[in-house]
């Protein structure tokens, strides 16, 4: 890998790979720290299961190779860093929405945001981080990577690449299961709604079975790594169903989140005795 030279990037594939790997892991670490400070508990952030956020790796490779010649002009470097990082974040956000039918992060509550994908505060922080990376951190990383032995580095790189590929496959499977469960919950919610109208206050065994399935699938959604890693994510499909699940988790029901179907479903579910309990009335 080390002998393959990428002329327009002025680096070998070996060097680029380890730059990408380092900044992807470092980005994951920053995300975890930020989330831990926010919630008080550890959360595995990132699209993949492993400790890696590829968006950071690709992002740093882009800005270091495009903007490194501007290190002598901090103001221009900062402004262009803001522009490039913001554009890259918007591109990745839109791409992931198209590919996976979900908005994975949402800045809608931030001032001066665009469709929740980007916002001014985060963009300004990207600029500060980029200047630090280009002027201070990347030169140190380049020196460290230059000391990695050829044979050992290639063996390590091959092993990590296999692990990343397996992780990507597992993550895509998780997303597929997540969407399937959301679809099932939406279907059950429709059935519960229809039966609540037909039965009135009477609760049949079929409703109890449907409610049990609803609760089980909701719990699987609630405890999924995807929801924990992306607490502000918004699926494009079955949006109201997802809102109901998240609201039930936080015990915060907002009338504006539901139409008649989902409100009736919620009321019916709340009237069903929990598993293992008896109705003593």
C-alpha positions in Angstrom: 0.0 0.0 0.0 2.8 2.4 0.9 4.3 2.4 -2.7 1.2 3.7 -4.4 1.6 7.4 -4.7 -1.4 9.7 -5.3 0.1 12.6 -7.1 -2.6 15.2 -6.9 -2.8 14.7 -3.1 0.9 14.5 -2.7 0.7 11.4 -0.4 0.9 7.7 -0.6 -2.2 5.5 -0.2 -0.6 4.2 3.0 -0.3 7.8 4.4 -3.9 8.7 3.4 -5.3 5.6 4.9 -3.8 6.3 8.3 -4.7 10.0 8.2 -8.3 8.9 7.5 -8.2 6.3 10.2 -6.8 8.6 12.9 -9.2 11.4 12.2 -12.2 9.1 12.0 -11.4 7.7 15.4 -10.6 11.1 16.8 -14.0 12.4 15.5 -15.8 9.5 17.1 -14.0 10.4 20.4 -15.2 14.0 20.1 -18.8 12.9 19.4 -18.7 10.5 22.4 -17.4 13.2 24.8 -19.9 15.7 23.6 -22.8 13.2 24.1 -21.5 12.1 27.4 -21.3 15.6 28.7 -24.8 16.2 27.5 -26.4 13.1 28.9 -24.1 12.1 31.8 -23.7 8.6 30.3 -21.6 6.9 27.6 -23.2 6.6 24.2 -21.6 5.0 21.2 -21.9 7.8 18.6 -21.4 7.4 14.9 -23.0 5.7 12.0 -21.0 2.5 12.4 -20.8 0.3 15.4 -17.1 0.6 15.9 -15.2 3.6 17.3 -15.0 5.4 14.0 -16.8 8.4 12.2 -15.7 8.3 8.6 -17.2 11.8 7.9 -14.4 13.2 10.0 -11.7 11.2 8.2 -12.9 12.3 4.8 -13.5 15.8 5.9 -10.0 16.3 7.3 -8.3 14.8 4.2 -10.3 17.3 2.1 -9.5 20.4 4.1 -5.9 19.6 4.7 -5.1 19.1 1.1 -7.2 22.0 -0.2 -6.4 24.6 2.4 -2.9 23.7 3.6 -1.3 26.3 1.3 -3.3 29.0 3.1 -1.7 28.4 6.5 0.0 31.8 6.3 -3.3 33.6 6.2 -5.4 32.6 9.2 -8.5 34.7 8.3 -8.8 33.3 4.8 -8.0 29.8 6.1 -10.8 30.2 8.7 -13.4 31.5 6.3 -12.7 28.9 3.6 -12.7 26.2 6.3 -16.2 27.3 7.4 -17.4 27.2 3.8 -15.9 23.8 2.9 -16.9 22.0 6.1 -20.4 23.4 6.0 -20.8 22.4 2.4 -19.4 18.9 3.1 -21.8 18.5 6.1 -24.8 19.5 4.0 -23.7 17.1 1.2 -23.3 14.2 3.6 -26.6 15.0 5.4 -28.6 15.1 2.1 -26.9 12.0 0.7 -27.6 10.0 3.8 -31.2 11.2 3.8 -31.6 10.0 0.2 -29.9 6.7 0.8 -31.4 5.7 4.2 -34.7 7.7 4.2 -33.9 9.5 7.5 -32.4 12.8 8.7 -29.5 11.6 10.9 -28.9 14.9 12.8 -31.2 17.9 13.1 -30.2 21.5 13.9 -33.8 22.7 13.4 -33.8 24.2 16.9 -30.6 26.1 16.3 -30.7 29.7 15.0 -29.7 30.3 11.3 -30.1 26.7 10.2 -30.8 25.3 6.8 -33.3 22.4 6.8 -31.8 21.2 10.0 -28.7 19.9 8.1 -26.4 22.8 8.9 -26.4 25.8 11.2 -24.3 28.9 11.9 -23.0 27.9 15.3 -21.7 24.5 14.2 -20.3 26.0 11.0 -18.2 28.5 13.0 -17.0 25.7 15.2 -16.0 23.7 12.2 -13.8 26.7 11.1 -12.0 26.9 14.5 -11.4 23.1 14.5 -10.1 23.2 10.9 -7.6 25.9 11.6 -6.3 23.9 14.6 -6.1 20.7 12.6 -4.3 22.3 9.6 -1.9 24.5 11.6 -1.2 22.3 14.7 -2.4 18.8 14.7 -2.0 17.5 11.1 1.8 18.2 11.0 2.2 16.1 14.2 0.0 13.2 12.7 2.1 13.3 9.5 5.3 12.8 11.6 3.7 9.9 13.5 2.5 8.2 10.4 5.9 8.5 8.8 7.3 6.3 11.6 4.8 3.4 11.1 6.8 0.4 9.7 5.7 -0.8 6.3 5.0 -4.4 6.9 3.3 -4.0 10.3 1.3 -1.0 9.0 0.0 -2.9 6.0 -1.0 -5.9 8.1 -2.8 -3.6 10.6 -4.5 -1.7 7.8 -5.8 -4.9 6.1 -7.2 -6.1 9.4 -8.9 -2.8 10.2 -10.3 -2.6 6.6 -11.9 -6.1 7.0 -13.4 -5.0 10.3 -14.8 -1.8 8.8 -16.4 -3.7 5.9 -18.0 -6.1 8.3 -19.2 -3.2 10.4 -20.7 -1.5 7.4 -22.6 -4.7 6.5 -23.9 -5.0 10.1 -24.9 -1.4 10.2 -26.9 -1.6 7.0 -28.6 -4.7 8.4 -29.4 -2.8 11.6 -31.0 0.1 9.6 -33.0 -2.4 7.5 -34.3 -4.0 10.7 -35.0 -0.6 12.3 -37.1 0.4 9.3 -39.0 -2.9 9.2 -39.8 -2.6 12.9 -41.1 0.9 12.4 -43.3 -0.2 9.6 -44.7 -3.1 11.7 -45.4 -0.6 14.6 -47.2 1.7 12.2 -49.3 -1.2 10.9 -50.2 -2.4 14.4 -51.1 1.2 15.4 -53.5 1.2 12.5 -55.1 -2.0 13.6 -55.4 -0.9 17.2 -57.0 2.3 16.0 -59.5 0.5 13.9 -60.3 -2.0 16.7 -60.6 0.8 19.3 -63.4 2.3 17.2 -65.1 -1.0 16.7 -64.9 -2.2 20.3 -65.4 1.0 22.2 -64.4 0.4 25.8 -64.2 -3.4 25.4 -60.8 -4.9 25.0 -60.5 -8.2 23.1 -57.7 -10.8 23.4 -56.7 -9.8 19.9 -56.1 -6.2 21.0 -54.1 -7.5 24.0 -51.9 -9.5 21.6 -51.5 -6.6 19.3 -50.6 -4.3 22.2 -47.9 -6.8 23.4 -46.4 -6.8 19.9 -46.5 -3.0 19.8 -44.8 -2.7 23.2 -42.1 -5.3 22.2 -41.3 -3.6 18.9 -41.3 -0.1 20.6 -38.8 -1.3 23.1 -36.6 -2.7 20.4 -36.7 0.7 18.7 -36.1 2.5 22.0 -33.0 0.5 22.8 -31.6 0.3 19.3 -28.1 1.7 18.9 -29.3 3.9 16.0 -31.7 5.9 18.3 -29.1 6.2 21.0 -26.3 7.3 18.6 -28.6 9.8 16.8 -31.1 11.2 19.3 -32.3 13.8 16.9 -32.8 11.6 13.9 -36.0 11.8 12.0 -37.1 9.0 9.7 -38.8 10.2 6.5 -41.2 7.3 6.6 -43.6 6.6 9.5 -42.7 9.9 11.1 -45.7 10.1 13.3 -45.2 6.6 14.6 -41.6 7.4 15.5 -42.8 10.5 17.3 -45.3 8.5 19.3 -42.5 6.0 20.4 -40.1 8.8 21.4 -42.8 10.7 23.2 -43.8 7.5 25.1 -40.2 7.0 26.1 -39.9 10.5 27.5 -43.5 10.6 28.8 -44.1 13.8 26.9 -47.2 13.8 24.7 -47.8 16.8 22.6 -51.2 17.0 20.8 -49.6 18.6 17.8 -47.6 15.5 17.2 -50.6 13.3 16.5 -53.6 13.0 14.4 -56.8 11.2 15.5 -55.4 7.8 14.5 -52.4 8.0 16.8 -54.1 9.7 19.6 -56.8 7.0 19.7 -54.1 4.4 19.6 -52.3 5.9 22.5 -55.4 6.1 24.6 -56.3 2.5 23.8 -52.7 1.3 24.7 -52.8 3.2 28.0 -56.1 1.4 28.9 -54.6 -2.1 28.3 -53.3 -3.7 31.6 -49.5 -4.2 31.6 -48.3 -7.7 31.2 -48.4 -9.7 34.5 -50.9 -7.4 36.1 -54.5 -8.0 37.0 -57.5 -5.6 36.6 -58.9 -5.4 40.1 -61.7 -3.0 39.2 
